[in-house]
Amino acid sequence: MRIEFIIPSLFGLLLALIGAVFCFDAWTPDALVVPRERRRRPRAERDRPGETLLGFGMIAVGAGFIGRDVWDYRVVAFGVGAVLLLIGAVMNRHLLHELMANRGKLRRREEPAEALPTTEGGSNTEPNSAIGSGGGKPISNR
C-alpha cells in the first residue's frame, strides 16, 4: 500500500469517527453522560439538531477524504460537509462562545504591588520571609 492512500484514509476514518461521536452525543439524554451538574453557573444549552448537523458534516468531510481522487462525488461530499459544519456551528454559537470565552474568574491580587511596604534593600518582602534567609530565632528542641 502506498502512503498516499493510507494517510487520507486514516484521517477520513478519524473524522468520521469524531462525527459519529457527535451524533451519538446529540441523540443520548444528558443524564446518561452527566448524572448531576456540579457547576455553580448553569452551562449554555446546546442545540441538539445543530450538534447532529456537526456530526453529519464531519462524516461527510471524512467520506471525502476516504474517497480521495477516485470517487466522483468527493467534491460534493466536501461541499455538503462544509455547509453542514457551518450551519451546525451557527446553531451552537452560544455554546461555542461559552467554551471559548468563559474562562472563569481570574485570580488576581486585590491590591497592587506598589502598595506593599518596602525595606531598605528596596524589595517588597519582609526581611525574614525568604526561605533559608537565616533570620529570626533559632529553633531549639528543648
Secondary structure, DSSP 8 states (H G I E B T S, - for coil): --HHHHHHHHHHHHHHHHHHHHHHHHHS-HHHH-SS---SS------HHHHHHHHHHHHHHHHHHHHTTT-TTHHHHHHHHHHHHHHHHHHTHHHHHHHHH--------SS-GGGS---TTS-SS-TT-STT---S------
